[in-house]
Amino acid sequence: MAAYEAMITATSTPWAPWYVVPADHKYAGRALVGGILSHVIEQLELHPPEVDAEDRAALERARTALQAD
């Protein structure tokens, strides 16, 4: 157990942390992992890419061509 704790402490970093999830209750473990993933994704502050007018027009032309087939 000491070696396990030392490994977790030595390798967990702020940019790549370890999360210890209990495995004795599968549903609780899965819910915990889902919560961790949700929290981490929110912290990334992701935003969809911005599409300029020229690219938007090209996408619309491609959509029209595909729908015509």
mmCIF file of the N, C-alpha and C atoms, coordinates in Angstrom:
data_MODEL
# 
_entry.id   MODEL 
# 
loop_
_atom_site.group_PDB 
_atom_site.id 
_atom_site.type_symbol 
_atom_site.label_atom_id 
_atom_site.label_alt_id 
_atom_site.label_comp_id 
_atom_site.label_asym_id 
_atom_site.label_entity_id 
_atom_site.label_seq_id 
_atom_site.pdbx_PDB_ins_code 
_atom_site.Cartn_x 
_atom_site.Cartn_y 
_atom_site.Cartn_z 
_atom_site.occupancy 
_atom_site.B_iso_or_equiv 
_atom_site.pdbx_formal_charge 
_atom_site.auth_seq_id 
_atom_site.auth_comp_id 
_atom_site.auth_asym_id 
_atom_site.auth_atom_id 
_atom_site.pdbx_PDB_model_num 
ATOM 1   N N  . MET A 1 1  ? 0.829   -1.185 0.000   1.00 0.00 ? 1  MET A N  1 
ATOM 2   C CA . MET A 1 1  ? 0.000   0.000  0.000   1.00 0.00 ? 1  MET A CA 1 
ATOM 3   C C  . MET A 1 1  ? 0.876   1.252  0.000   1.00 0.00 ? 1  MET A C  1 
ATOM 4   N N  . ALA A 1 2  ? 1.983   1.216  0.703   1.00 0.00 ? 2  ALA A N  1 
ATOM 5   C CA . ALA A 1 2  ? 2.895   2.364  0.744   1.00 0.00 ? 2  ALA A CA 1 
ATOM 6   C C  . ALA A 1 2  ? 3.482   2.639  -0.634  1.00 0.00 ? 2  ALA A C  1 
ATOM 7   N N  . ALA A 1 3  ? 3.862   1.581  -1.348  1.00 0.00 ? 3  ALA A N  1 
ATOM 8   C CA . ALA A 1 3  ? 4.413   1.755  -2.699  1.00 0.00 ? 3  ALA A CA 1 
ATOM 9   C C  . ALA A 1 3  ? 3.350   2.321  -3.634  1.00 0.00 ? 3  ALA A C  1 
ATOM 10  N N  . TYR A 1 4  ? 2.128   1.863  -3.495  1.00 0.00 ? 4  TYR A N  1 
ATOM 11  C CA . TYR A 1 4  ? 1.011   2.355  -4.299  1.00 0.00 ? 4  TYR A CA 1 
ATOM 12  C C  . TYR A 1 4  ? 0.809   3.850  -4.056  1.00 0.00 ? 4  TYR A C  1 
ATOM 13  N N  . GLU A 1 5  ? 0.767   4.255  -2.809  1.00 0.00 ? 5  GLU A N  1 
ATOM 14  C CA . GLU A 1 5  ? 0.579   5.666  -2.469  1.00 0.00 ? 5  GLU A CA 1 
ATOM 15  C C  . GLU A 1 5  ? 1.764   6.513  -2.935  1.00 0.00 ? 5  GLU A C  1 
ATOM 16  N N  . ALA A 1 6  ? 2.960   5.981  -2.827  1.00 0.00 ? 6  ALA A N  1 
ATOM 17  C CA . ALA A 1 6  ? 4.154   6.712  -3.291  1.00 0.00 ? 6  ALA A CA 1 
ATOM 18  C C  . ALA A 1 6  ? 4.108   6.910  -4.798  1.00 0.00 ? 6  ALA A C  1 
ATOM 19  N N  . MET A 1 7  ? 3.687   5.893  -5.532  1.00 0.00 ? 7  MET A N  1 
ATOM 20  C CA . MET A 1 7  ? 3.594   5.996  -6.990  1.00 0.00 ? 7  MET A CA 1 
ATOM 21  C C  . MET A 1 7  ? 2.563   7.045  -7.395  1.00 0.00 ? 7  MET A C  1 
ATOM 22  N N  . ILE A 1 8  ? 1.400   7.028  -6.773  1.00 0.00 ? 8  ILE A N  1 
ATOM 23  C CA . ILE A 1 8  ? 0.349   8.005  -7.082  1.00 0.00 ? 8  ILE A CA 1 
ATOM 24  C C  . ILE A 1 8  ? 0.851   9.418  -6.771  1.00 0.00 ? 8  ILE A C  1 
ATOM 25  N N  . THR A 1 9  ? 1.469   9.601  -5.628  1.00 0.00 ? 9  THR A N  1 
ATOM 26  C CA . THR A 1 9  ? 1.970   10.913 -5.222  1.00 0.00 ? 9  THR A CA 1 
ATOM 27  C C  . THR A 1 9  ? 3.072   11.400 -6.158  1.00 0.00 ? 9  THR A C  1 
ATOM 28  N N  . ALA A 1 10 ? 3.960   10.521 -6.564  1.00 0.00 ? 10 ALA A N  1 
ATOM 29  C CA . ALA A 1 10 ? 5.098   10.910 -7.398  1.00 0.00 ? 10 ALA A CA 1 
ATOM 30  C C  . ALA A 1 10 ? 4.697   11.202 -8.842  1.00 0.00 ? 10 ALA A C  1 
ATOM 31  N N  . THR A 1 11 ? 3.643   10.575 -9.331  1.00 0.00 ? 11 THR A N  1 
ATOM 32  C CA . THR A 1 11 ? 3.299   10.714 -10.753 1.00 0.00 ? 11 THR A CA 1 
ATOM 33  C C  . THR A 1 11 ? 2.088   11.594 -11.021 1.00 0.00 ? 11 THR A C  1 
ATOM 34  N N  . SER A 1 12 ? 1.333   11.953 -10.016 1.00 0.00 ? 12 SER A N  1 
ATOM 35  C CA . SER A 1 12 ? 0.177   12.823 -10.217 1.00 0.00 ? 12 SER A CA 1 
ATOM 36  C C  . SER A 1 12 ? 0.650   14.268 -10.276 1.00 0.00 ? 12 SER A C  1 
ATOM 37  N N  . THR A 1 13 ? 0.266   14.972 -11.322 1.00 0.00 ? 13 THR A N  1 
ATOM 38  C CA . THR A 1 13 ? 0.666   16.369 -11.501 1.00 0.00 ? 13 THR A CA 1 
ATOM 39  C C  . THR A 1 13 ? -0.581  17.222 -11.702 1.00 0.00 ? 13 THR A C  1 
ATOM 40  N N  . PRO A 1 14 ? -0.481  18.539 -11.554 1.00 0.00 ? 14 PRO A N  1 
ATOM 41  C CA . PRO A 1 14 ? -1.654  19.389 -11.789 1.00 0.00 ? 14 PRO A CA 1 
ATOM 42  C C  . PRO A 1 14 ? -2.195  19.273 -13.210 1.00 0.00 ? 14 PRO A C  1 
ATOM 43  N N  . TRP A 1 15 ? -1.331  19.040 -14.177 1.00 0.00 ? 15 TRP A N  1 
ATOM 44  C CA . TRP A 1 15 ? -1.783  18.933 -15.563 1.00 0.00 ? 15 TRP A CA 1 
ATOM 45  C C  . TRP A 1 15 ? -2.153  17.512 -15.968 1.00 0.00 ? 15 TRP A C  1 
ATOM 46  N N  . ALA A 1 16 ? -1.815  16.529 -15.166 1.00 0.00 ? 16 ALA A N  1 
ATOM 47  C CA . ALA A 1 16 ? -2.188  15.134 -15.432 1.00 0.00 ? 16 ALA A CA 1 
ATOM 48  C C  . ALA A 1 16 ? -2.408  14.417 -14.104 1.00 0.00 ? 16 ALA A C  1 
ATOM 49  N N  . PRO A 1 17 ? -3.509  14.737 -13.409 1.00 0.00 ? 17 PRO A N  1 
ATOM 50  C CA . PRO A 1 17 ? -3.724  14.146 -12.083 1.00 0.00 ? 17 PRO A CA 1 
ATOM 51  C C  . PRO A 1 17 ? -4.235  12.704 -12.158 1.00 0.00 ? 17 PRO A C  1 
ATOM 52  N N  . TRP A 1 18 ? -3.988  11.993 -11.087 1.00 0.00 ? 18 TRP A N  1 
ATOM 53  C CA . TRP A 1 18 ? -4.565  10.664 -10.919 1.00 0.00 ? 18 TRP A CA 1 
ATOM 54  C C  . TRP A 1 18 ? -5.853  10.814 -10.120 1.00 0.00 ? 18 TRP A C  1 
ATOM 55  N N  . TYR A 1 19 ? -6.810  9.977  -10.400 1.00 0.00 ? 19 TYR A N  1 
ATOM 56  C CA . TYR A 1 19 ? -8.038  9.897  -9.607  1.00 0.00 ? 19 TYR A CA 1 
ATOM 57  C C  . TYR A 1 19 ? -8.189  8.460  -9.151  1.00 0.00 ? 19 TYR A C  1 
ATOM 58  N N  . VAL A 1 20 ? -8.266  8.253  -7.871  1.00 0.00 ? 20 VAL A N  1 
ATOM 59  C CA . VAL A 1 20 ? -8.441  6.909  -7.328  1.00 0.00 ? 20 VAL A CA 1 
ATOM 60  C C  . VAL A 1 20 ? -9.937  6.665  -7.203  1.00 0.00 ? 20 VAL A C  1 
ATOM 61  N N  . VAL A 1 21 ? -10.416 5.659  -7.932  1.00 0.00 ? 21 VAL A N  1 
ATOM 62  C CA . VAL A 1 21 ? -11.841 5.344  -7.987  1.00 0.00 ? 21 VAL A CA 1 
ATOM 63  C C  . VAL A 1 21 ? -12.058 3.954  -7.396  1.00 0.00 ? 21 VAL A C  1 
ATOM 64  N N  . PRO A 1 22 ? -12.901 3.841  -6.395  1.00 0.00 ? 22 PRO A N  1 
ATOM 65  C CA . PRO A 1 22 ? -13.154 2.512  -5.818  1.00 0.00 ? 22 PRO A CA 1 
ATOM 66  C C  . PRO A 1 22 ? -13.832 1.600  -6.839  1.00 0.00 ? 22 PRO A C  1 
ATOM 67  N N  . ALA A 1 23 ? -13.428 0.350  -6.847  1.00 0.00 ? 23 ALA A N  1 
ATOM 68  C CA . ALA A 1 23 ? -13.941 -0.591 -7.840  1.00 0.00 ? 23 ALA A CA 1 
ATOM 69  C C  . ALA A 1 23 ? -14.893 -1.615 -7.244  1.00 0.00 ? 23 ALA A C  1 
ATOM 70  N N  . ASP A 1 24 ? -15.213 -1.524 -5.963  1.00 0.00 ? 24 ASP A N  1 
ATOM 71  C CA . ASP A 1 24 ? -16.053 -2.538 -5.337  1.00 0.00 ? 24 ASP A CA 1 
ATOM 72  C C  . ASP A 1 24 ? -17.541 -2.329 -5.617  1.00 0.00 ? 24 ASP A C  1 
ATOM 73  N N  . HIS A 1 25 ? -17.931 -1.143 -6.068  1.00 0.00 ? 25 HIS A N  1 
ATOM 74  C CA . HIS A 1 25 ? -19.317 -0.881 -6.452  1.00 0.00 ? 25 HIS A CA 1 
ATOM 75  C C  . HIS A 1 25 ? -19.295 -0.277 -7.850  1.00 0.00 ? 25 HIS A C  1 
ATOM 76  N N  . LYS A 1 26 ? -19.556 -1.109 -8.865  1.00 0.00 ? 26 LYS A N  1 
ATOM 77  C CA . LYS A 1 26 ? -19.392 -0.687 -10.255 1.00 0.00 ? 26 LYS A CA 1 
ATOM 78  C C  . LYS A 1 26 ? -20.223 0.539  -10.598 1.00 0.00 ? 26 LYS A C  1 
ATOM 79  N N  . TYR A 1 27 ? -21.482 0.572  -10.184 1.00 0.00 ? 27 TYR A N  1 
ATOM 80  C CA . TYR A 1 27 ? -22.336 1.709  -10.542 1.00 0.00 ? 27 TYR A CA 1 
ATOM 81  C C  . TYR A 1 27 ? -21.833 2.999  -9.905  1.00 0.00 ? 27 TYR A C  1 
ATOM 82  N N  . ALA A 1 28 ? -21.427 2.942  -8.656  1.00 0.00 ? 28 ALA A N  1 
ATOM 83  C CA . ALA A 1 28 ? -20.909 4.131  -7.982  1.00 0.00 ? 28 ALA A CA 1 
ATOM 84  C C  . ALA A 1 28 ? -19.599 4.574  -8.627  1.00 0.00 ? 28 ALA A C  1 
ATOM 85  N N  . GLY A 1 29 ? -18.746 3.627  -8.980  1.00 0.00 ? 29 GLY A N  1 
ATOM 86  C CA . GLY A 1 29 ? -17.477 3.951  -9.635  1.00 0.00 ? 29 GLY A CA 1 
ATOM 87  C C  . GLY A 1 29 ? -17.696 4.605  -10.982 1.00 0.00 ? 29 GLY A C  1 
ATOM 88  N N  . ARG A 1 30 ? -18.637 4.072  -11.750 1.00 0.00 ? 30 ARG A N  1 
ATOM 89  C CA . ARG A 1 30 ? -18.941 4.654  -13.065 1.00 0.00 ? 30 ARG A CA 1 
ATOM 90  C C  . ARG A 1 30 ? -19.525 6.054  -12.929 1.00 0.00 ? 30 ARG A C  1 
ATOM 91  N N  . ALA A 1 31 ? -20.370 6.258  -11.936 1.00 0.00 ? 31 ALA A N  1 
ATOM 92  C CA . ALA A 1 31 ? -20.933 7.594  -11.701 1.00 0.00 ? 31 ALA A CA 1 
ATOM 93  C C  . ALA A 1 31 ? -19.829 8.568  -11.296 1.00 0.00 ? 31 ALA A C  1 
ATOM 94  N N  . LEU A 1 32 ? -18.904 8.117  -10.469 1.00 0.00 ? 32 LEU A N  1 
ATOM 95  C CA . LEU A 1 32 ? -17.785 8.955  -10.054 1.00 0.00 ? 32 LEU A CA 1 
ATOM 96  C C  . LEU A 1 32 ? -16.917 9.326  -11.252 1.00 0.00 ? 32 LEU A C  1 
ATOM 97  N N  . VAL A 1 33 ? -16.593 8.371  -12.088 1.00 0.00 ? 33 VAL A N  1 
ATOM 98  C CA . VAL A 1 33 ? -15.793 8.638  -13.285 1.00 0.00 ? 33 VAL A CA 1 
ATOM 99  C C  . VAL A 1 33 ? -16.525 9.612  -14.207 1.00 0.00 ? 33 VAL A C  1 
ATOM 100 N N  . GLY A 1 34 ? -17.824 9.426  -14.382 1.00 0.00 ? 34 GLY A N  1 
ATOM 101 C CA . GLY A 1 34 ? -18.607 10.348 -15.203 1.00 0.00 ? 34 GLY A CA 1 
ATOM 102 C C  . GLY A 1 34 ? -18.567 11.765 -14.656 1.00 0.00 ? 34 GLY A C  1 
ATOM 103 N N  . GLY A 1 35 ? -18.656 11.896 -13.344 1.00 0.00 ? 35 GLY A N  1 
ATOM 104 C CA . GLY A 1 35 ? -18.576 13.208 -12.717 1.00 0.00 ? 35 GLY A CA 1 
ATOM 105 C C  . GLY A 1 35 ? -17.206 13.851 -12.898 1.00 0.00 ? 35 GLY A C  1 
ATOM 106 N N  . ILE A 1 36 ? -16.165 13.051 -12.766 1.00 0.00 ? 36 ILE A N  1 
ATOM 107 C CA . ILE A 1 36 ? -14.804 13.564 -12.963 1.00 0.00 ? 36 ILE A CA 1 
ATOM 108 C C  . ILE A 1 36 ? -14.630 14.039 -14.400 1.00 0.00 ? 36 ILE A C  1 
ATOM 109 N N  . LEU A 1 37 ? -15.053 13.217 -15.361 1.00 0.00 ? 37 LEU A N  1 
ATOM 110 C CA . LEU A 1 37 ? -14.933 13.599 -16.774 1.00 0.00 ? 37 LEU A CA 1 
ATOM 111 C C  . LEU A 1 37 ? -15.708 14.873 -17.070 1.00 0.00 ? 37 LEU A C  1 
ATOM 112 N N  . SER A 1 38 ? -16.910 14.968 -16.558 1.00 0.00 ? 38 SER A N  1 
ATOM 113 C CA . SER A 1 38 ? -17.728 16.154 -16.772 1.00 0.00 ? 38 SER A CA 1 
ATOM 114 C C  . SER A 1 38 ? -17.039 17.396 -16.215 1.00 0.00 ? 38 SER A C  1 
ATOM 115 N N  . HIS A 1 39 ? -16.505 17.291 -15.014 1.00 0.00 ? 39 HIS A N  1 
ATOM 116 C CA . HIS A 1 39 ? -15.826 18.413 -14.379 1.00 0.00 ? 39 HIS A CA 1 
ATOM 117 C C  . HIS A 1 39 ? -14.590 18.834 -15.184 1.00 0.00 ? 39 HIS A C  1 
ATOM 118 N N  . VAL A 1 40 ? -13.794 17.864 -15.593 1.00 0.00 ? 40 VAL A N  1 
ATOM 119 C CA . VAL A 1 40 ? -12.565 18.173 -16.333 1.00 0.00 ? 40 VAL A CA 1 
ATOM 120 C C  . VAL A 1 40 ? -12.890 18.812 -17.679 1.00 0.00 ? 40 VAL A C  1 
ATOM 121 N N  . ILE A 1 41 ? -13.898 18.306 -18.375 1.00 0.00 ? 41 ILE A N  1 
ATOM 122 C CA . ILE A 1 41 ? -14.279 18.884 -19.667 1.00 0.00 ? 41 ILE A CA 1 
ATOM 123 C C  . ILE A 1 41 ? -14.764 20.322 -19.486 1.00 0.00 ? 41 ILE A C  1 
ATOM 124 N N  . GLU A 1 42 ? -15.539 20.580 -18.441 1.00 0.00 ? 42 GLU A N  1 
ATOM 125 C CA . GLU A 1 42 ? -15.989 21.949 -18.170 1.00 0.00 ? 42 GLU A CA 1 
ATOM 126 C C  . GLU A 1 42 ? -14.811 22.878 -17.910 1.00 0.00 ? 42 GLU A C  1 
ATOM 127 N N  . GLN A 1 43 ? -13.790 22.391 -17.221 1.00 0.00 ? 43 GLN A N  1 
ATOM 128 C CA . GLN A 1 43 ? -12.621 23.211 -16.907 1.00 0.00 ? 43 GLN A CA 1 
ATOM 129 C C  . GLN A 1 43 ? -11.808 23.568 -18.154 1.00 0.00 ? 43 GLN A C  1 
ATOM 130 N N  . LEU A 1 44 ? -11.960 22.806 -19.241 1.00 0.00 ? 44 LEU A N  1 
ATOM 131 C CA . LEU A 1 44 ? -11.224 23.087 -20.470 1.00 0.00 ? 44 LEU A CA 1 
ATOM 132 C C  . LEU A 1 44 ? -11.739 24.335 -21.180 1.00 0.00 ? 44 LEU A C  1 
ATOM 133 N N  . GLU A 1 45 ? -12.953 24.759 -20.842 1.00 0.00 ? 45 GLU A N  1 
ATOM 134 C CA . GLU A 1 45 ? -13.582 25.933 -21.447 1.00 0.00 ? 45 GLU A CA 1 
ATOM 135 C C  . GLU A 1 45 ? -13.498 25.873 -22.975 1.00 0.00 ? 45 GLU A C  1 
ATOM 136 N N  . LEU A 1 46 ? -13.964 24.763 -23.524 1.00 0.00 ? 46 LEU A N  1 
ATOM 137 C CA . LEU A 1 46 ? -13.938 24.556 -24.975 1.00 0.00 ? 46 LEU A CA 1 
ATOM 138 C C  . LEU A 1 46 ? -14.996 25.409 -25.666 1.00 0.00 ? 46 LEU A C  1 
ATOM 139 N N  . HIS A 1 47 ? -14.680 25.884 -26.845 1.00 0.00 ? 47 HIS A N  1 
ATOM 140 C CA . HIS A 1 47 ? -15.609 26.664 -27.639 1.00 0.00 ? 47 HIS A CA 1 
ATOM 141 C C  . HIS A 1 47 ? -15.579 26.143 -29.068 1.00 0.00 ? 47 HIS A C  1 
ATOM 142 N N  . PRO A 1 48 ? -16.729 26.150 -29.753 1.00 0.00 ? 48 PRO A N  1 
ATOM 143 C CA . PRO A 1 48 ? -16.718 25.699 -31.146 1.00 0.00 ? 48 PRO A CA 1 
ATOM 144 C C  . PRO A 1 48 ? -15.875 26.649 -31.994 1.00 0.00 ? 48 PRO A C  1 
ATOM 145 N N  . PRO A 1 49 ? -15.285 26.146 -33.065 1.00 0.00 ? 49 PRO A N  1 
ATOM 146 C CA . PRO A 1 49 ? -14.461 27.017 -33.912 1.00 0.00 ? 49 PRO A CA 1 
ATOM 147 C C  . PRO A 1 49 ? -15.322 28.080 -34.591 1.00 0.00 ? 49 PRO A C  1 
ATOM 148 N N  . GLU A 1 50 ? -14.713 29.229 -34.820 1.00 0.00 ? 50 GLU A N  1 
ATOM 149 C CA . GLU A 1 50 ? -15.415 30.288 -35.527 1.00 0.00 ? 50 GLU A CA 1 
ATOM 150 C C  . GLU A 1 50 ? -15.228 30.082 -37.027 1.00 0.00 ? 50 GLU A C  1 
ATOM 151 N N  . VAL A 1 51 ? -16.316 30.202 -37.768 1.00 0.00 ? 51 VAL A N  1 
ATOM 152 C CA . VAL A 1 51 ? -16.288 30.005 -39.215 1.00 0.00 ? 51 VAL A CA 1 
ATOM 153 C C  . VAL A 1 51 ? -16.536 31.363 -39.859 1.00 0.00 ? 51 VAL A C  1 
ATOM 154 N N  . ASP A 1 52 ? -15.584 31.782 -40.711 1.00 0.00 ? 52 ASP A N  1 
ATOM 155 C CA . ASP A 1 52 ? -15.760 33.085 -41.352 1.00 0.00 ? 52 ASP A CA 1 
ATOM 156 C C  . ASP A 1 52 ? -16.779 32.978 -42.496 1.00 0.00 ? 52 ASP A C  1 
ATOM 157 N N  . ALA A 1 53 ? -17.172 34.109 -43.043 1.00 0.00 ? 53 ALA A N  1 
ATOM 158 C CA . ALA A 1 53 ? -18.228 34.160 -44.060 1.00 0.00 ? 53 ALA A CA 1 
ATOM 159 C C  . ALA A 1 53 ? -17.862 33.362 -45.301 1.00 0.00 ? 53 ALA A C  1 
ATOM 160 N N  . GLU A 1 54 ? -16.600 33.415 -45.714 1.00 0.00 ? 54 GLU A N  1 
ATOM 161 C CA . GLU A 1 54 ? -16.170 32.673 -46.914 1.00 0.00 ? 54 GLU A CA 1 
ATOM 162 C C  . GLU A 1 54 ? -16.311 31.168 -46.710 1.00 0.00 ? 54 GLU A C  1 
ATOM 163 N N  . ASP A 1 55 ? -15.840 30.678 -45.577 1.00 0.00 ? 55 ASP A N  1 
ATOM 164 C CA . ASP A 1 55 ? -15.955 29.241 -45.290 1.00 0.00 ? 55 ASP A CA 1 
ATOM 165 C C  . ASP A 1 55 ? -17.410 28.828 -45.113 1.00 0.00 ? 55 ASP A C  1 
ATOM 166 N N  . ARG A 1 56 ? -18.211 29.683 -44.492 1.00 0.00 ? 56 ARG A N  1 
ATOM 167 C CA . ARG A 1 56 ? -19.625 29.382 -44.304 1.00 0.00 ? 56 ARG A CA 1 
ATOM 168 C C  . ARG A 1 56 ? -20.325 29.254 -45.671 1.00 0.00 ? 56 ARG A C  1 
ATOM 169 N N  . ALA A 1 57 ? -19.980 30.141 -46.604 1.00 0.00 ? 57 ALA A N  1 
ATOM 170 C CA . ALA A 1 57 ? -20.557 30.080 -47.957 1.00 0.00 ? 57 ALA A CA 1 
ATOM 171 C C  . ALA A 1 57 ? -20.125 28.803 -48.659 1.00 0.00 ? 57 ALA A C  1 
ATOM 172 N N  . ALA A 1 58 ? -18.856 28.406 -48.499 1.00 0.00 ? 58 ALA A N  1 
ATOM 173 C CA . ALA A 1 58 ? -18.375 27.163 -49.106 1.00 0.00 ? 58 ALA A CA 1 
ATOM 174 C C  . ALA A 1 58 ? -19.107 25.958 -48.530 1.00 0.00 ? 58 ALA A C  1 
ATOM 175 N N  . LEU A 1 59 ? -19.342 25.970 -47.229 1.00 0.00 ? 59 LEU A N  1 
ATOM 176 C CA . LEU A 1 59 ? -20.092 24.877 -46.609 1.00 0.00 ? 59 LEU A CA 1 
ATOM 177 C C  . LEU A 1 59 ? -21.525 24.823 -47.128 1.00 0.00 ? 59 LEU A C  1 
ATOM 178 N N  . GLU A 1 60 ? -22.128 25.968 -47.303 1.00 0.00 ? 60 GLU A N  1 
ATOM 179 C CA . GLU A 1 60 ? -23.504 26.006 -47.813 1.00 0.00 ? 60 GLU A CA 1 
ATOM 180 C C  . GLU A 1 60 ? -23.561 25.493 -49.250 1.00 0.00 ? 60 GLU A C  1 
ATOM 181 N N  . ARG A 1 61 ? -22.571 25.844 -50.064 1.00 0.00 ? 61 ARG A N  1 
ATOM 182 C CA . ARG A 1 61 ? -22.527 25.326 -51.448 1.00 0.00 ? 61 ARG A CA 1 
ATOM 183 C C  . ARG A 1 61 ? -22.356 23.811 -51.440 1.00 0.00 ? 61 ARG A C  1 
ATOM 184 N N  . ALA A 1 62 ? -21.505 23.297 -50.562 1.00 0.00 ? 62 ALA A N  1 
ATOM 185 C CA . ALA A 1 62 ? -21.301 21.851 -50.472 1.00 0.00 ? 62 ALA A CA 1 
ATOM 186 C C  . ALA A 1 62 ? -22.569 21.156 -50.006 1.00 0.00 ? 62 ALA A C  1 
ATOM 187 N N  . ARG A 1 63 ? -23.277 21.749 -49.040 1.00 0.00 ? 63 ARG A N  1 
ATOM 188 C CA . ARG A 1 63 ? -24.524 21.167 -48.553 1.00 0.00 ? 63 ARG A CA 1 
ATOM 189 C C  . ARG A 1 63 ? -25.563 21.119 -49.675 1.00 0.00 ? 63 ARG A C  1 
ATOM 190 N N  . THR A 1 64 ? -25.662 22.190 -50.413 1.00 0.00 ? 64 THR A N  1 
ATOM 191 C CA . THR A 1 64 ? -26.629 22.263 -51.524 1.00 0.00 ? 64 THR A CA 1 
ATOM 192 C C  . THR A 1 64 ? -26.296 21.213 -52.575 1.00 0.00 ? 64 THR A C  1 
ATOM 193 N N  . ALA A 1 65 ? -25.011 21.065 -52.906 1.00 0.00 ? 65 ALA A N  1 
ATOM 194 C CA . ALA A 1 65 ? -24.596 20.067 -53.895 1.00 0.00 ? 65 ALA A CA 1 
ATOM 195 C C  . ALA A 1 65 ? -24.890 18.655 -53.422 1.00 0.00 ? 65 ALA A C  1 
ATOM 196 N N  . LEU A 1 66 ? -24.649 18.376 -52.141 1.00 0.00 ? 66 LEU A N  1 
ATOM 197 C CA . LEU A 1 66 ? -24.934 17.039 -51.613 1.00 0.00 ? 66 LEU A CA 1 
ATOM 198 C C  . LEU A 1 66 ? -26.433 16.730 -51.594 1.00 0.00 ? 66 LEU A C  1 
ATOM 199 N N  . GLN A 1 67 ? -27.226 17.730 -51.267 1.00 0.00 ? 67 GLN A N  1 
ATOM 200 C CA . GLN A 1 67 ? -28.668 17.501 -51.216 1.00 0.00 ? 67 GLN A CA 1 
ATOM 201 C C  . GLN A 1 67 ? -29.257 17.353 -52.608 1.00 0.00 ? 67 GLN A C  1 
ATOM 202 N N  . ALA A 1 68 ? -28.594 17.904 -53.614 1.00 0.00 ? 68 ALA A N  1 
ATOM 203 C CA . ALA A 1 68 ? -29.088 17.792 -54.993 1.00 0.00 ? 68 ALA A CA 1 
ATOM 204 C C  . ALA A 1 68 ? -28.889 16.376 -55.547 1.00 0.00 ? 68 ALA A C  1 
ATOM 205 N N  . ASP A 1 69 ? -27.954 15.630 -55.002 1.00 0.00 ? 69 ASP A N  1 
ATOM 206 C CA . ASP A 1 69 ? -27.703 14.262 -55.503 1.00 0.00 ? 69 ASP A CA 1 
ATOM 207 C C  . ASP A 1 69 ? -28.737 13.287 -55.085 1.00 0.00 ? 69 ASP A C  1 
# 
